[in-house]
Amino acid sequence: MRHFLTLKDFTKEEILDIVDIAISIKKDFLQGKSTPLMKDKILAMIFEKNSTRTRVSFEAGIYQLGGMGMFLSSKDIQLGRGEPIKDSARAIGSMVDMIMLRTYAQERLEEFAAYSPVPVISGLSDLFHPAQLITDYLTMIECGIYLQDRRYDNLHIATPKVAYIGDGNNMANSWLMLASKLGFDISIASPDGYMPDTKVLEDAMKFAQISGAKITITHSPKEAVQGSNVVTTDTWASMGQEDEKEERKKVFKDYCVNDDLMSLADKNAIFLHCFPAYRDQEVTDSVVEGHQSRVFKEAQNRLHAQKGIMVWLHQNRI
């Protein structure tokens, strides 16, 4: 049984195969063609964390694939009242074809998958957000920023460089996984005490030795952004960190992606953000609305990237 919990579990070719499925599905979507690749299948969507884009994209995505999405809030099901994860996983999994779980601890996600009789997809955990990274690479490809070993319909860059600025959170960890698996360069600039997860970084370094990726960890946003093809960031205080918000504003005040910082990137660089974006904190309004921003293309691509994930899992169940 294959699950989609972290990009660590996937080879380079598998990741690119998922992206290729997403590209094909989006092409058909834009041409008005139906893609009932999961006809009559049911996706249970369990939310222990609130969401906008994750819920809308998965629910719309499974519908467009010919199936049905079932929204399950942890406030409404027994999992949220203390039922053991293994009991919920086996019970829910016996009635549906696939499960998406958006939760806090990665350990909860992994335990759920261990007992589920159907594929489980991460809708986000505190450690990783892998579906977003399929989305982001799809967006990079559409902007002509991708590795030279795949030929698409536009220009490519032999070895793209991505700069991530800000909190070393689940997005930073996920960028490390994607870069180290595919073999492009990643520079992460975070304040001391807010760096990416140590174990994730160790794993990424090992994968980079195979893929040829270059990983740079720094405290300097300017160093990270210099010459980059992609600049990205995330909120300074994620869900569950609200009580740290004011302190984090002080710590991260020099990590705002503004026009001056973007000017250090490649002249054709793009800006990405997984959203929600808190303007004039981690990024200025001028960058979000600027000519280099691709944040709304990126947001819309969640729909197609996640259809690619669901179809790949459905096709690789055995």
PAZATOR-929677 format. One record per residue (C-alpha): residue number from 1; z, x, y. Coordinates in steps of 0.2 Angstrom, whole numbers. Example, Ala and Ser with C-alpha at 12.3 -4.5 7.8 and 13.67 -1.06 7.14 Angstrom:
REM residues 2
     n      c3      c1      c2
     1      39      62     -22
     2      36      68      -5
//
This chain:
REM residues 318
     n      c3      c1      c2
     1       0       0       0
     2      -5       7      17
     3       5       3      32
     4       2       8      51
     5      18      14      57
     6      14      31      64
     7      -2      42      66
     8       7      55      56
     9       3      45      40
    10     -16      46      44
    11     -29      60      42
    12     -41      63      56
    13     -55      55      47
    14     -45      39      44
    15     -40      38      62
    16     -58      40      67
    17     -64      27      54
    18     -51      14      62
    19     -59      18      80
    20     -76      16      73
    21     -72      -1      66
    22     -65      -6      83
    23     -81       0      92
    24     -92     -10      80
    25     -81     -26      82
    26     -81     -24     101
    27    -100     -22     101
    28    -102     -38      91
    29     -89     -47     103
    30     -98     -42     118
    31    -114     -49     110
    32    -106     -65     106
    33    -107     -62      87
    34     -93     -69      76
    35     -83     -56      65
    36     -73     -66      52
    37     -68     -51      43
    38     -51     -58      39
    39     -56     -76      37
    40     -41     -87      33
    41     -28     -73      33
    42     -11     -75      41
    43      -3     -62      52
    44      15     -64      55
    45      20     -56      72
    46      39     -52      73
    47      46     -48      90
    48      63     -40      92
    49      56     -33     109
    50      48     -43     122
    51      29     -41     125
    52      14     -46     135
    53      -1     -36     129
    54       5     -34     111
    55       7     -52     108
    56      -8     -58     116
    57     -20     -45     109
    58     -13     -47      91
    59     -13     -66      92
    60     -31     -67      99
    61     -37     -53      88
    62     -32     -61      71
    63     -40     -77      78
    64     -56     -69      82
    65     -56     -61      65
    66     -56     -78      57
    67     -37     -79      53
    68     -21     -85      61
    69      -7     -77      70
    70      11     -83      68
    71      23     -78      82
    72      41     -75      75
    73      54     -71      88
    74      70     -62      81
    75      80     -75      91
    76      72     -89      80
    77      73     -81      63
    78      87     -75      51
    79      82     -57      54
    80      89     -59      71
    81     105     -66      64
    82     109     -52      53
    83      99     -55      37
    84      96     -39      28
    85      79     -31      33
    86      74     -30      14
    87      77     -48      12
    88      66     -53      27
    89      52     -41      22
    90      51     -48       5
    91      52     -66      10
    92      40     -66      24
    93      28     -54      15
    94      27     -67       1
    95      20     -80      12
    96       8     -70      24
    97      -6     -57      22
    98       0     -45      35
    99      15     -42      46
   100      16     -34      64
   101      34     -29      69
   102      39     -24      86
   103      56     -17      86
   104      68      -4      92
   105      72       9      79
   106      58      17      69
   107      70      16      54
   108      70      -3      55
   109      51      -3      54
   110      50      10      40
   111      63       0      30
   112      54     -16      33
   113      38      -8      26
   114      46      -1      11
   115      50     -18       5
   116      35     -28      11
   117      22     -33      -2
   118       9     -34      12
   119       3     -21      25
   120      15     -19      40
   121       9     -13      58
   122      20      -6      71
   123      19     -16      87
   124      30      -2      95
   125      46       7      91
   126      57      18     101
   127      49      33      93
   128      31      28      92
   129      17      17      98
   130       2      21      87
   131      -8       5      91
   132      -9      10     109
   133     -16      27     105
   134     -30      20      95
   135     -33       9     111
   136     -32      25     122
   137     -44      35     111
   138     -56      20     111
   139     -56      20     130
   140     -58      39     131
   141     -74      37     120
   142     -81      23     131
   143     -78      35     146
   144     -88      49     137
   145     -72      59     134
   146     -71      63     115
   147     -72      77     102
   148     -90      83      99
   149     -89      80      80
   150     -93      62      82
   151    -109      55      91
   152    -108      40     101
   153    -119      32     115
   154    -113      43     130
   155    -108      61     134
   156     -94      70     126
   157     -82      84     129
   158     -81      98     116
   159     -62      98     117
   160     -54      85     129
   161     -38      89     138
   162     -25      76     141
   163     -10      77     153
   164       5      66     150
   165      17      65     164
   166      35      58     163
   167      47      53     150
   168      46      61     133
   169      47      44     125
   170      37      34     111
   171      21      36     121
   172      23      55     123
   173      27      56     104
   174      12      46     100
   175       0      57     111
   176       7      72     102
   177       2      64      85
   178     -15      59      91
   179     -19      76      99
   180     -13      86      84
   181     -22      76      71
   182     -39      75      80
   183     -38      93      88
   184     -39      90     106
   185     -27      98     120
   186     -12      90     126
   187       0      95     140
   188      16      86     142
   189      26      88     158
   190      44      80     157
   191      61      84     165
   192      74      94     156
   193      83      83     145
   194      69      70     143
   195      57      80     133
   196      48      73     117
   197      57      71     101
   198      60      88      93
   199      55      83      75
   200      39      75      82
   201      35      91      91
   202      38     101      76
   203      27      90      66
   204      13      90      79
   205      14     109      80
   206      11     110      61
   207      -4      98      62
   208     -11     108      77
   209     -12     123      66
   210     -24     114      55
   211     -34     104      68
   212     -35     117      82
   213     -26     107      95
   214     -17     116     109
   215       0     109     114
   216       8     113     130
   217      26     107     135
   218      31     111     153
   219      42     104     167
   220      28     106     179
   221      16      90     182
   222       4     101     192
   223       3     114     177
   224       0     100     165
   225     -13      90     175
   226     -24     106     180
   227     -41     103     174
   228     -37      88     163
   229     -50      75     158
   230     -36      62     155
   231     -20      59     165
   232      -8      47     159
   233      10      42     161
   234      23      28     156
   235      37      19     164
   236      53      29     167
   237      65      17     160
   238      59       8     144
   239      66      -8     137
   240      84      -5     132
   241      87       8     146
   242      89      -4     160
   243     106       3     164
   244      99      20     166
   245      85      14     178
   246      93      21     195
   247      98      38     187
   248      81      40     180
   249      72      36     197
   250      82      52     203
   251      77      63     188
   252      59      58     188
   253      56      57     207
   254      44      72     206
   255      34      65     191
   256      25      52     200
   257       6      52     197
   258      -1      51     214
   259     -18      55     222
   260     -13      73     226
   261      -9      76     207
   262     -25      68     202
   263     -35      79     213
   264     -30      94     201
   265     -38      86     186
   266     -56      87     182
   267     -67      78     195
   268     -73      66     182
   269     -55      63     175
   270     -48      46     171
   271     -31      38     173
   272     -23      28     159
   273      -7      19     158
   274      -1       8     143
   275       8      -5     155
   276      18     -12     162
   277      16      -1     177
   278      29       1     190
   279      19       5     205
   280      25      19     217
   281      37      25     203
   282      28      33     189
   283      11      30     197
   284       6      25     215
   285      -3       9     218
   286     -18      19     225
   287     -20      28     208
   288     -19      12     198
   289     -32       4     209
   290     -42      20     212
   291     -60      24     206
   292     -53      35     192
   293     -42      22     184
   294     -47      14     168
   295     -31       4     165
   296     -38     -13     164
   297     -52      -7     152
   298     -38       1     142
   299     -28     -15     142
   300     -42     -26     136
   301     -46     -13     122
   302     -29     -17     114
   303     -38     -32     107
   304     -52     -23      99
   305     -42      -8      94
   306     -29     -19      85
   307     -43     -28      76
   308     -49     -11      70
   309     -32      -8      63
   310     -30     -24      54
   311     -47     -24      47
   312     -45      -6      41
   313     -28     -10      32
   314     -36     -26      25
   315     -50     -16      17
   316     -39      -2      11
   317     -25     -12       3
   318     -28      -5     -15
//
